[in-house]
Amino acid sequence: MRALVSARLGADFTKLWTAAAVSNVGDGVTMAAGPLLVASVTDEPAFIAGAVFAQQLPWLLFALISGAYVDRLDKRRMVVVVNLIRAAALSGLAAAIATETVTVIIIYVVLFLLGVGETLADTATGALLPAVVDPDELASANARLYASFTIGNQFVAKPLGAWLFVISAAVPFGFDALTFAISAALMAGIRKGPVPAEPRQRTSLRAEVAAGLQWLWRHRLLRVLALSMGLSNIAFGAAFAVFVLYCRERLGVSGVGYGFLLTAFAVGGLVGTTVAARITRALGGSTVLRAGLVIEIVTHVSLAITTTPWIAAVVLVIFSIHAMVWGIVVTSARQRVVPPLLRGRVGSVFALLDLGGAALGSLLGGVFASVWEITTPFWIAAAVMVTITVLAWRPMREAGAV
């Protein structure tokens, strides 16, 4: 497999892909072991929930700023340095656990540093990819990156992280530190991306962030895609914030059934990464994006209506396939269209809308389900998606040209 990828997408992409795959496994291990670690230090629910928030907070605080720095600095070198810093932070956490000096504050600080590093490294990797592969191969390259995340982070890492924690609480974090060190070494071997044709005049950070926002706002297709993604994620976050309660109260399934439905969702995402490039070539980007909006409407309505677990599972698989294909098409279109000097900033806006929309939706979904019925968030999400579809249908016609 690696030989085929090297021949088609190049040795540099193979290094980037392998680096991403290795760090994805490490990230998943920490995601699985992190809550176990916090729970071993404190039994306070607010502190345990705060650990997740500590790692997500940097995206809300620094996403746009990180994008500006990505455009200022050497992207490959940035990923190398950030990964080494994350490896050092995790090594320190592992040492604190091993010496029984770990506290909730130490855990929060390390998770926050990991989150800050994620805003820089993930944005830089996305901005670096167009310099590593040809424009026509971006969909295939993004599909492989998405697949490595799904397999490594979702399937392999979670049980591995729990198993390593049982062996010793420090082991999973030391393991993650090692994956970041390996990833840094692989990224260091990538050739430096092409230098932009026009020299860039250094301005203030605020002006650079504003320039990225202005460029995105003036580009009709990407503006529509960014806003559609952000609003869709609010709808998705609202609908799925109470998914565990929906499974129990509406579908009548146990914890095992809930796990099965989550697995169905992950399987659909994996399938989506394998068919994304072929579907896009066969149907065109415009058709794929428009069809995805319709699939989202049908998904929310179907889940609001059904009380049958296997129907919900089929719907989730189809939705997950769509979500993965849609994400790959949007990411590839953005990487092809955005000028090299703006890729970090524009990419960071998409990341902010993506994660910020999901976070806001999660808060709203809990409120809706508490005030009304458990299916209310799904009906509201369906109404939101109908509105997005009506407004975005015509502008998405332009996706066929990118």
C-alpha positions in Angstrom: 0.0 0.0 0.0 2.7 2.5 0.9 4.6 1.7 -2.3 1.5 2.5 -4.3 0.9 5.7 -2.5 4.5 6.7 -3.0 4.3 6.1 -6.7 1.1 8.0 -7.2 1.2 10.8 -4.6 4.9 11.0 -3.9 7.3 10.1 -1.1 6.7 13.4 0.7 3.0 12.6 0.9 3.8 9.2 2.3 5.9 10.8 5.1 3.1 13.3 5.8 0.5 10.5 5.7 2.5 8.2 8.0 3.2 11.1 10.4 -0.5 11.9 10.6 -1.4 8.2 11.1 1.1 7.7 13.9 0.0 10.9 15.8 -3.7 10.0 15.3 -3.1 6.7 17.1 -1.3 8.6 19.9 -4.1 11.2 20.1 -6.7 8.5 20.4 -4.8 6.7 23.1 -4.7 10.0 25.1 -8.4 10.6 24.5 -9.2 7.2 25.9 -6.8 7.3 28.8 -7.3 11.0 29.7 -10.8 10.6 31.3 -9.6 7.5 33.2 -6.6 9.5 34.5 -8.8 12.4 35.7 -11.3 9.9 37.3 -8.4 8.3 39.2 -7.4 11.7 40.6 -10.9 13.1 41.4 -14.4 11.8 41.4 -15.9 15.3 40.8 -18.0 15.2 37.6 -17.3 18.9 36.8 -13.5 18.3 37.0 -13.8 15.3 34.7 -15.8 17.2 32.1 -13.4 20.1 32.4 -10.6 18.0 31.1 -12.4 17.7 27.7 -13.1 21.4 27.7 -9.4 22.2 28.5 -8.3 20.5 25.3 -11.1 22.0 23.1 -10.8 25.6 24.5 -7.7 26.5 22.4 -9.7 26.1 19.2 -12.1 28.7 20.3 -9.4 31.0 21.6 -6.6 30.6 19.1 -7.9 29.1 15.8 -7.7 32.4 13.9 -4.4 33.5 15.4 -2.9 30.1 14.8 -3.9 30.4 11.1 -2.1 33.7 10.8 1.1 32.2 12.3 0.8 29.2 10.0 0.9 31.6 7.0 3.8 33.6 8.5 6.1 30.7 9.3 7.5 27.6 7.6 4.7 25.1 7.9 6.8 21.9 7.9 9.1 23.3 10.5 6.2 24.4 12.6 4.7 20.9 12.7 8.0 19.5 13.7 8.5 21.9 16.6 4.9 21.7 17.8 5.1 17.9 17.8 8.3 17.9 19.8 6.8 20.3 22.3 3.7 18.1 22.6 6.0 15.1 23.1 7.8 16.9 25.9 4.5 17.9 27.6 3.2 14.3 27.5 6.6 13.0 28.8 6.3 15.4 31.7 2.7 14.2 32.4 3.9 10.6 32.3 6.7 11.4 34.7 4.3 13.1 37.1 2.0 10.1 37.0 4.8 7.6 37.6 6.1 9.6 40.6 2.5 10.0 42.0 2.7 13.8 41.9 0.1 14.4 39.2 -2.8 16.8 40.0 -5.9 17.9 38.2 -4.2 21.3 37.4 -1.2 19.5 35.8 -3.5 17.4 33.7 -5.5 20.5 32.6 -2.3 22.4 31.7 -1.0 19.5 29.6 -4.3 19.0 27.8 -4.5 22.8 27.1 -1.0 22.7 25.6 -1.9 19.7 23.5 -5.0 21.7 22.3 -2.9 24.7 21.4 -0.5 22.5 19.5 -3.4 20.9 17.7 -4.6 24.3 16.4 -1.1 25.0 14.9 -0.1 21.5 13.7 -3.5 20.6 12.1 -3.8 23.9 10.4 -0.2 23.8 9.1 -0.6 20.2 7.8 -3.8 21.2 5.9 -2.0 24.2 4.4 1.1 22.2 3.6 -0.7 19.4 1.7 -1.2 21.4 -1.6 2.6 21.9 -1.7 3.1 18.1 -1.4 0.7 16.7 -3.9 -0.7 17.8 -7.3 -4.0 19.6 -7.3 -5.7 16.8 -9.2 -4.7 14.4 -6.4 -5.9 16.4 -3.4 -9.2 14.5 -3.1 -7.3 11.2 -3.0 -4.7 12.6 -0.5 -7.4 14.0 1.8 -9.3 10.7 1.7 -6.3 8.8 2.8 -5.7 11.3 5.6 -9.3 11.1 6.7 -9.1 7.3 6.6 -6.0 7.1 8.7 -7.8 9.3 11.3 -10.9 7.1 11.3 -8.9 3.8 11.6 -6.2 5.0 14.0 -8.1 7.4 16.2 -11.5 5.8 16.3 -10.9 2.0 15.9 -7.4 1.2 17.0 -6.5 3.8 19.6 -9.5 3.8 22.0 -9.3 0.1 23.1 -5.5 0.4 23.1 -5.5 3.5 25.3 -7.7 1.8 27.9 -5.6 -1.4 27.8 -2.4 0.6 28.3 -3.9 2.5 31.2 -4.7 -0.8 32.9 -1.0 -1.8 32.6 0.1 1.5 34.1 -1.5 4.9 34.2 1.7 6.5 32.9 2.1 4.2 29.9 -0.5 5.6 27.4 0.9 9.2 27.8 4.4 8.0 27.3 3.2 6.1 24.3 1.6 9.3 22.9 4.8 11.2 23.5 6.7 8.7 21.4 4.2 8.9 18.6 4.7 12.7 18.5 8.4 12.3 18.4 8.1 9.8 15.5 5.7 12.1 13.7 8.2 15.0 14.1 11.0 13.0 12.6 8.8 12.0 9.6 7.7 15.6 9.0 11.3 16.7 9.1 12.1 14.5 6.1 9.6 16.3 3.9 11.0 18.7 1.3 10.3 22.3 1.9 7.2 23.5 0.1 7.5 26.0 -2.8 8.2 29.6 -1.9 5.3 31.9 -2.9 5.9 33.9 -6.1 5.2 37.3 -4.5 7.0 38.5 -1.4 4.7 39.1 1.5 4.7 42.4 3.4 4.5 41.8 7.2 1.6 43.5 8.9 0.0 43.3 12.3 -1.5 40.0 13.4 -5.0 41.5 13.6 -4.6 42.8 10.0 -3.5 39.4 8.8 -6.4 37.7 10.5 -8.7 40.3 9.0 -7.2 39.8 5.5 -8.0 36.0 5.7 -11.6 36.7 6.8 -12.1 39.3 4.0 -10.7 37.0 1.3 -13.0 34.2 2.4 -16.0 36.5 2.5 -15.4 37.7 -1.0 -15.1 34.2 -2.4 -18.8 33.3 -3.0 -18.4 29.5 -3.1 -16.1 29.1 -0.1 -18.1 31.6 1.9 -21.2 29.5 1.3 -19.4 26.3 2.1 -18.0 27.7 5.3 -21.3 29.1 6.5 -23.2 25.9 5.5 -20.7 23.8 7.4 -20.9 25.9 10.5 -24.7 26.0 10.6 -24.9 22.3 9.7 -22.6 21.5 12.6 -24.8 23.5 14.9 -27.8 21.4 13.7 -25.8 18.2 14.0 -24.4 19.1 17.4 -27.9 19.9 18.7 -29.3 16.7 17.4 -26.6 14.4 18.6 -25.8 16.1 21.9 -28.4 13.9 23.6 -27.8 10.8 21.4 -27.1 8.5 24.3 -30.5 9.5 25.9 -32.2 9.2 22.5 -30.9 5.6 22.1 -32.2 4.6 25.5 -35.5 6.4 25.5 -36.5 6.4 21.9 -34.8 3.3 20.5 -34.9 1.3 23.7 -31.4 0.0 23.4 -28.9 -0.8 26.2 -25.3 0.4 26.5 -24.2 -2.3 24.1 -26.8 -1.1 21.5 -25.5 2.4 22.0 -22.0 1.2 21.3 -23.2 -0.6 18.2 -24.7 2.5 16.8 -21.5 4.5 17.4 -19.6 1.7 15.6 -22.0 2.0 12.7 -21.3 5.7 12.5 -17.5 5.0 12.5 -17.9 2.3 9.8 -19.8 4.7 7.6 -17.0 7.2 7.9 -14.4 4.6 6.9 -16.5 3.7 3.8 -16.8 7.3 3.0 -13.0 7.8 2.8 -12.7 4.9 0.4 -15.3 6.1 -2.1 -15.0 9.9 -1.8 -12.6 10.4 -4.8 -14.5 8.0 -7.1 -17.9 9.5 -6.2 -16.6 13.0 -6.8 -15.1 12.1 -10.1 -18.2 10.3 -11.3 -20.8 12.9 -10.1 -18.9 16.1 -9.8 -18.4 18.3 -6.7 -21.6 20.3 -7.2 -23.8 17.2 -7.2 -22.0 15.6 -4.2 -22.4 18.8 -2.1 -26.1 19.3 -3.0 -26.9 15.6 -2.4 -25.2 15.9 0.9 -27.6 18.6 2.1 -30.6 16.5 1.2 -29.1 13.5 3.0 -28.7 15.6 6.2 -32.4 16.6 6.0 -33.5 13.0 5.5 -31.2 11.8 8.3 -32.7 14.2 10.9 -36.3 13.5 9.9 -35.7 9.7 9.8 -34.1 9.6 13.3 -36.9 11.8 14.6 -39.5 9.4 13.3 -38.1 5.9 13.8 -38.1 3.8 16.9 -36.3 0.9 15.3 -32.6 0.5 16.1 -31.6 -1.2 12.8 -33.2 1.6 10.8 -31.3 4.1 12.9 -28.1 2.2 12.2 -28.6 2.2 8.5 -29.4 6.0 8.6 -26.2 6.6 10.6 -24.0 4.7 8.2 -25.4 6.6 5.2 -25.1 9.9 7.0 -21.5 9.1 8.0 -20.5 8.2 4.5 -22.0 11.5 3.3 -20.2 13.5 6.1 -16.9 12.1 5.2 -17.3 12.6 1.4 -18.6 16.1 1.9 -15.7 17.0 4.2 -13.2 15.7 1.7 -14.8 17.6 -1.2 -14.9 20.9 0.8 -11.3 20.5 2.0 -9.9 19.7 -1.4 -11.8 22.6 -3.0 -10.5 25.0 -0.4 -6.9 23.8 -0.8 -7.1 24.2 -4.6 -8.7 27.7 -4.6 -7.0 29.5 -1.7 -3.7 31.2 -2.5 -0.7 29.7 -0.7 -0.2 32.9 1.5 -3.7 32.6 2.9 -4.2 28.8 3.3 -3.5 28.8 7.1 -5.9 31.7 7.8 -8.7 30.5 5.6 -8.3 26.9 6.9 -8.5 28.2 10.5 -11.8 29.9 9.8 -13.2 26.6 8.6 -11.9 24.9 11.7 -13.4 27.5 14.0 -16.8 27.2 12.3 -16.5 23.4 12.4 -15.7 23.0 16.1 -17.4 26.1 17.3 -20.6 25.1 15.5 -20.6 21.6 17.0 -19.9 23.0 20.5 -22.7 25.6 20.3 -25.1 22.9 18.9 -24.3 20.6 21.8 -25.3 23.3 24.3 -28.5 24.1 22.4 -29.4 20.4 21.9 -29.4 19.8 25.7 -31.7 22.8 26.2 -34.1 21.7 23.5 -34.4 18.2 24.8 -34.8 19.3 28.4 -37.6 21.8 27.5 -39.4 19.7 24.9 -39.1 16.1 23.7 -36.0 14.0 23.1 -36.7 14.2 19.3 -37.1 18.0 19.2 -33.4 18.7 18.4 -33.7 16.4 15.3 -36.8 18.3 14.0 -35.1 21.6 14.6 -32.0 20.3 12.9 -34.1 19.2 9.9 -35.7 22.6 9.6 -32.3 24.3 9.8 -31.0 22.0 7.0 -34.0 22.8 4.8 -33.2 26.5 5.1 -29.5 25.9 4.4 -30.3 23.8 1.3 -32.6 26.5 -0.1 -30.1 29.2 0.4 -27.0 27.3 -0.7 -28.4 25.3 -3.6 -27.6 27.7 -6.4 -24.1 28.9 -5.1 -23.0 25.3 -4.8 -23.3 25.0 -8.5 -20.0 26.7 -8.7 -18.3 23.7 -7.0 -18.1 21.9 -10.3 -15.5 24.4 -11.5 -13.0 23.9 -8.7 
